Amino acid sequence: MIRRWSNYIDTGKMPVYSESFKRRVVAEVESGLITKEEARRKYNIRGKTTVLQWCRKFAKLSCGKINMEALMPDSDMLLRENELLRKENCQLRKSLEDAELKAFALEKLIEVAEAKLGVEIKKKLE
């Protein structure tokens, strides 16, 4: 016996839902009007993961969750970004080395000036 309901054809086995119906349910869930579980109850969808599977297939945001695969950059972009970060890291290390060398040189200059002039240039912290 085949019964045709508004949303699916019931052959006694697994129901067959139309793609337009699936998309309509996913749109409702994605918009936040109802949750996946509420959609399952509202439309009498038997499977517990059926709506989730539809979301993964049809939704732009995987029903409220961001689709990470769609947001992942391609490998070429990652390689370019990695190379730029390596170059920046190298430049920053060089700048740090230069700053440390300059600080050391100024420290020695002050020590020599204090010894030659006999004047305390650098204040001592107490």
MARBA-3410 file (N, C-alpha, C, O; in Angstrom, 1 decimal):
126
0.8,-1.2,0.0,0.0,0.0,0.0,0.9,1.2,0.0,1.8,1.4,0.8 ~ 0.7,2.1,-0.9,1.4,3.4,-1.0,0.6,4.5,-0.6,-0.5,4.8,-1.2 ~ 1.0,5.2,0.5,0.3,6.4,0.9,1.1,7.6,0.5,2.3,7.7,0.8 ~ 0.5,8.6,-0.1,1.3,9.8,-0.4,0.9,10.9,0.6,-0.3,11.4,0.6 ~ 1.8,11.4,1.4,1.6,12.5,2.3,2.1,13.7,1.6,2.6,13.7,0.5
1.9,14.8,2.2,2.3,16.1,1.6,3.8,16.2,1.5,4.3,16.9,0.5 ~ 4.6,15.6,2.3,6.0,15.8,2.3,6.8,14.6,1.8,7.9,14.8,1.3 ~ 6.3,13.4,1.8,7.0,12.3,1.3,6.1,11.2,0.9,4.9,11.2,1.2 ~ 6.6,10.2,0.2,5.9,9.0,-0.3,6.2,7.9,0.7,7.4,7.6,0.9 ~ 5.3,7.3,1.3,5.5,6.3,2.3,5.2,4.9,1.7,4.1,4.6,1.4
6.2,4.2,1.4,6.1,2.9,0.8,6.2,1.8,1.9,6.2,0.6,1.6 ~ 6.2,2.2,3.2,6.4,1.2,4.2,7.9,1.0,4.6,8.2,0.5,5.7 ~ 8.7,1.5,3.7,10.2,1.4,4.0,10.6,2.8,4.4,9.9,3.6,5.1 ~ 11.7,3.2,3.8,12.2,4.6,4.1,11.4,5.6,3.2,11.2,5.4,2.1 ~ 11.0,6.7,3.8,10.3,7.7,3.1,11.2,8.4,2.1,12.4,8.5,2.3
10.7,8.9,1.0,11.4,9.6,0.0,10.9,11.1,0.0,9.8,11.3,-0.3 ~ 11.8,12.0,0.4,11.4,13.4,0.5,11.9,14.1,-0.8,12.9,13.8,-1.4 ~ 11.1,15.1,-1.3,11.5,15.8,-2.5,12.6,16.8,-2.1,12.7,17.2,-1.0 ~ 13.4,17.1,-3.1,14.5,18.1,-2.9,14.0,19.4,-2.5,14.6,20.1,-1.6 ~ 12.9,19.9,-3.1,12.3,21.2,-2.7,11.9,21.2,-1.2,12.1,22.2,-0.5
11.3,20.1,-0.8,10.9,20.0,0.7,12.2,20.1,1.5,12.2,20.8,2.5 ~ 13.2,19.3,1.2,14.4,19.3,2.0,15.0,20.7,2.1,15.4,21.2,3.1 ~ 15.0,21.4,0.9,15.6,22.8,0.9,14.8,23.7,1.7,15.3,24.6,2.4 ~ 13.5,23.5,1.7,12.6,24.4,2.5,12.8,24.2,4.0,12.9,25.2,4.8 ~ 13.0,22.9,4.4,13.3,22.6,5.8,14.6,23.2,6.2,14.7,23.8,7.3
15.6,23.0,5.4,17.0,23.5,5.7,16.9,25.0,5.8,17.6,25.6,6.7 ~ 16.2,25.7,4.9,16.1,27.2,5.0,15.5,27.6,6.3,15.9,28.6,6.9 ~ 14.5,26.9,6.8,13.8,27.3,8.1,14.8,27.1,9.2,14.9,28.0,10.1 ~ 15.6,26.0,9.2,16.5,25.7,10.3,17.7,26.7,10.2,18.1,27.3,11.2 ~ 18.1,27.0,9.0,19.3,27.9,8.8,18.9,29.3,9.2,19.7,30.1,9.8
17.7,29.7,9.0,17.2,31.1,9.4,17.0,31.2,10.9,16.9,32.4,11.4 ~ 17.0,30.1,11.6,16.8,30.2,13.0,15.4,30.1,13.5,15.1,30.3,14.7 ~ 14.4,29.9,12.6,13.0,29.9,12.9,12.8,28.6,13.8,12.0,28.7,14.8 ~ 13.4,27.5,13.5,13.3,26.3,14.2,14.6,25.6,14.3,15.5,25.8,13.5 ~ 14.7,24.7,15.3,15.9,23.9,15.4,15.8,22.6,14.5,14.7,22.4,14.0
16.8,21.9,14.4,16.8,20.6,13.6,15.8,19.6,14.2,15.0,19.0,13.5 ~ 15.8,19.6,15.6,14.8,18.7,16.2,13.4,19.1,16.1,12.5,18.3,15.9 ~ 13.2,20.4,16.2,11.8,21.0,16.0,11.3,20.7,14.5,10.2,20.4,14.3 ~ 12.2,20.8,13.6,11.9,20.5,12.2,11.5,19.1,12.0,10.6,18.7,11.3 ~ 12.3,18.2,12.7,12.0,16.8,12.6,10.6,16.5,13.2,9.8,15.7,12.6
10.2,17.1,14.3,8.9,16.8,14.9,7.8,17.5,14.0,6.8,16.9,13.8 ~ 8.1,18.8,13.6,7.0,19.5,12.9,6.6,18.8,11.6,5.5,18.8,11.2 ~ 7.6,18.3,10.9,7.3,17.7,9.6,7.3,16.1,9.6,7.3,15.5,8.6 ~ 7.3,15.6,10.8,7.2,14.1,11.0,8.3,13.4,10.2,8.0,12.4,9.5 ~ 9.5,13.9,10.4,10.7,13.3,9.7,11.2,12.2,10.7,11.6,12.5,11.8
11.3,11.0,10.2,11.6,9.8,11.1,13.1,9.8,11.6,13.3,9.7,12.8 ~ 14.0,9.9,10.7,15.4,9.8,11.1,15.9,10.9,12.0,15.6,12.0,11.7 ~ 16.7,10.5,13.0,17.2,11.5,13.9,18.3,12.4,13.3,18.5,13.5,13.7 ~ 19.0,11.9,12.3,20.1,12.7,11.7,19.7,13.1,10.2,20.5,13.7,9.5 ~ 18.5,12.9,9.8,18.1,13.2,8.5,18.2,14.7,8.2,18.8,15.1,7.2
17.7,15.6,9.1,17.8,17.0,8.9,19.2,17.5,8.9,19.6,18.4,8.1 ~ 20.0,16.9,9.8,21.4,17.2,9.8,22.1,16.9,8.5,22.9,17.7,8.0 ~ 21.8,15.8,7.9,22.4,15.4,6.6,21.9,16.4,5.5,22.7,16.8,4.7 ~ 20.7,16.8,5.6,20.2,17.8,4.6,20.9,19.1,4.8,21.3,19.7,3.8 ~ 21.1,19.5,6.0,21.9,20.7,6.3,23.3,20.7,5.7,23.7,21.6,5.1
23.9,19.6,5.9,25.3,19.4,5.4,25.3,19.5,3.8,26.2,19.9,3.2 ~ 24.2,19.0,3.2,24.1,18.9,1.8,23.7,20.3,1.2,24.2,20.7,0.2 ~ 22.7,20.9,1.8,22.1,22.1,1.1,22.4,23.4,1.8,22.2,24.4,1.1 ~ 22.7,23.4,3.1,22.8,24.7,3.8,24.1,25.4,3.5,25.1,24.8,3.2 ~ 24.0,26.8,3.5,25.2,27.6,3.3,26.0,27.6,4.5,27.3,27.6,4.4
25.4,27.6,5.7,26.2,27.6,7.0,26.1,26.4,7.8,26.3,26.4,9.0 ~ 25.7,25.3,7.2,25.5,24.0,7.8,24.6,24.1,9.0,24.8,23.6,10.1 ~ 23.5,24.8,8.8,22.4,25.0,9.8,22.9,25.6,11.1,22.9,25.0,12.2 ~ 23.4,26.8,11.0,23.8,27.6,12.2,25.3,27.4,12.5,25.8,28.2,13.3 ~ 25.9,26.4,12.0,27.4,26.2,12.2,28.1,26.6,11.0,27.7,26.4,9.9
29.3,27.2,11.2,30.0,27.7,10.0,30.7,26.5,9.4,31.3,25.6,10.0 ~ 30.6,26.4,8.1,31.2,25.3,7.3,32.7,25.6,7.2,33.1,26.4,6.3 ~ 33.5,25.0,8.0,34.9,25.3,8.0,35.6,24.9,6.7,36.6,25.6,6.3 ~ 35.2,23.9,6.0,35.8,23.5,4.8,35.7,24.6,3.7,36.6,24.9,2.9 ~ 34.5,25.3,3.7,34.3,26.3,2.7,35.1,27.6,3.1,35.5,28.3,2.2
35.5,27.7,4.3,36.3,28.9,4.7,37.8,28.7,4.7,38.5,29.6,4.7 ~ 38.2,27.4,4.5,39.6,27.1,4.5,40.3,27.7,3.3,39.8,27.4,2.2 ~ 41.3,28.4,3.4,42.0,28.9,2.2,42.7,27.8,1.5,43.0,26.8,2.0 ~ 43.0,28.1,0.2,43.7,27.0,-0.6,45.2,26.9,-0.1,45.7,27.8,0.5 ~ 45.8,25.8,-0.5,47.2,25.5,-0.1,48.2,26.5,-0.6,49.2,26.9,0.1
48.0,27.1,-1.8,48.9,28.1,-2.4,48.9,29.3,-1.5,50.0,29.9,-1.3 ~ 47.7,29.7,-1.1,47.6,30.9,-0.3,48.3,30.7,1.1,49.0,31.6,1.6 ~ 48.1,29.5,1.6,48.8,29.2,2.9,50.3,29.2,2.8,51.0,29.7,3.7 ~ 50.8,28.7,1.7,52.3,28.7,1.4,52.8,30.1,1.3,53.9,30.4,1.8 ~ 52.1,30.9,0.6,52.5,32.3,0.4,52.5,33.0,1.7,53.5,33.8,2.1
51.5,32.8,2.5,51.4,33.5,3.8,52.5,33.0,4.7,53.0,33.8,5.5 ~ 52.7,31.7,4.7,53.8,31.1,5.5,55.2,31.7,5.2,55.9,32.1,6.0 ~ 55.4,31.9,3.9,56.7,32.5,3.4,56.8,33.9,3.9,57.8,34.4,4.3 ~ 55.7,34.7,3.8,55.7,36.1,4.2,56.0,36.2,5.7,56.7,37.0,6.2 ~ 55.4,35.3,6.5,55.6,35.2,7.9,57.0,34.9,8.3,57.6,35.5,9.2
57.6,34.0,7.5,59.0,33.6,7.7,59.9,34.9,7.5,60.9,35.1,8.3 ~ 59.7,35.6,6.4,60.5,36.8,6.1,60.3,37.8,7.2,61.3,38.5,7.6 ~ 59.0,38.1,7.6,58.8,39.0,8.7,59.5,38.6,9.9,60.1,39.5,10.6 ~ 59.5,37.4,10.3,60.1,36.9,11.5,61.6,37.1,11.4,62.2,37.6,12.4 ~ 62.2,36.9,10.2,63.6,37.1,10.0,64.0,38.6,10.2,65.0,38.9,10.9
63.2,39.5,9.6,63.4,40.9,9.8,63.3,41.4,11.2,64.1,42.2,11.7 ~ 62.3,40.8,11.9,62.1,41.2,13.3,63.3,40.7,14.2,63.7,41.4,15.1 ~ 63.8,39.5,13.9,64.9,39.0,14.7,66.1,39.9,14.4,66.9,40.2,15.3 ~ 66.3,40.3,13.2,67.5,41.2,12.8,67.3,42.6,13.5,68.3,43.1,14.1 ~ 66.1,43.1,13.5,65.8,44.4,14.2,66.1,44.3,15.7,66.7,45.2,16.3
65.7,43.2,16.3,65.9,42.9,17.7,67.4,42.9,18.0,67.9,43.5,19.0 ~ 68.1,42.1,17.2,69.6,42.0,17.3,70.3,43.4,17.2,71.2,43.7,18.0 ~ 69.8,44.2,16.3,70.4,45.6,16.1,70.1,46.4,17.3,71.0,47.2,17.8 ~ 68.9,46.3,17.9,68.5,47.1,19.0,69.3,46.7,20.3,69.7,47.6,21.0 ~ 69.5,45.4,20.4,70.3,44.9,21.6,71.7,45.4,21.4,72.3,45.8,22.4
72.3,45.4,20.2,73.7,45.8,20.0,73.8,47.3,20.3,74.8,47.8,20.9 ~ 72.8,48.1,19.9,72.8,49.5,20.1,72.7,49.8,21.6,73.4,50.7,22.1 ~ 71.9,49.1,22.3,71.7,49.3,23.8,73.1,49.0,24.5,73.5,49.7,25.4 ~ 73.7,47.9,24.0,75.0,47.5,24.6,76.1,48.6,24.4,76.8,48.9,25.3 ~ 76.1,49.1,23.1,77.1,50.2,22.8,76.8,51.4,23.6,77.8,52.0,24.1
75.6,51.8,23.8,75.3,53.0,24.6,75.6,52.8,26.0,76.1,53.7,26.7 ~ 75.4,51.6,26.5,75.8,51.3,27.9,77.3,51.5,28.1,77.7,52.0,29.1 ~ 78.1,50.9,27.2,79.6,51.0,27.2,80.0,52.5,27.1,80.9,52.9,27.8 ~ 79.3,53.3,26.2,79.7,54.7,26.0,79.5,55.4,27.3,80.3,56.3,27.7 ~ 78.4,55.2,28.0,78.1,55.8,29.3,79.1,55.5,30.3,79.6,56.3,31.0
79.5,54.2,30.4,80.5,53.8,31.3,81.9,54.5,31.1,82.5,54.9,32.0 ~ 82.3,54.6,29.8,83.5,55.2,29.5,83.5,56.7,29.8,84.4,57.3,30.4 ~ 82.3,57.4,29.5,82.2,58.8,29.7,82.2,59.0,31.2,82.8,60.0,31.7 ~ 81.6,58.2,32.0,81.6,58.4,33.5,83.0,58.2,34.0,83.4,59.0,34.9 ~ 83.8,57.3,33.5,85.1,57.0,34.0,86.0,58.2,33.6,86.9,58.6,34.4
85.9,58.7,32.4,86.8,59.8,31.9,86.5,61.1,32.5,87.3,61.9,32.9 ~ 85.2,61.4,32.7,84.7,62.7,33.2,84.6,62.7,34.7,84.6,63.8,35.3 ~ 84.5,61.5,35.3,84.3,61.4,36.8,83.0,61.9,37.2,82.8,62.3,38.4 ~ 82.0,61.9,36.3,80.6,62.4,36.6,79.7,61.2,36.5,79.8,60.3,35.6 ~ 78.7,61.1,37.4,77.7,60.0,37.3,76.6,60.5,36.2,75.9,61.4,36.5
76.6,59.8,35.1,75.6,60.1,34.1,74.3,59.3,34.3,73.2,59.9,34.2 ~ 74.5,58.1,34.5,73.4,57.2,34.7,73.0,57.2,36.1,73.8,56.9,37.0 ~ 71.7,57.4,36.4,71.2,57.4,37.8,71.1,56.0,38.2,70.7,55.1,37.5 ~ 71.4,55.7,39.5,71.3,54.4,40.1,70.0,54.3,40.8,69.6,55.2,41.5 ~ 69.3,53.2,40.6,68.0,52.9,41.2,68.3,52.4,42.6,69.2,51.5,42.8
67.6,52.9,43.6,67.8,52.5,45.0,66.7,51.6,45.4,66.8,51.1,46.6
END
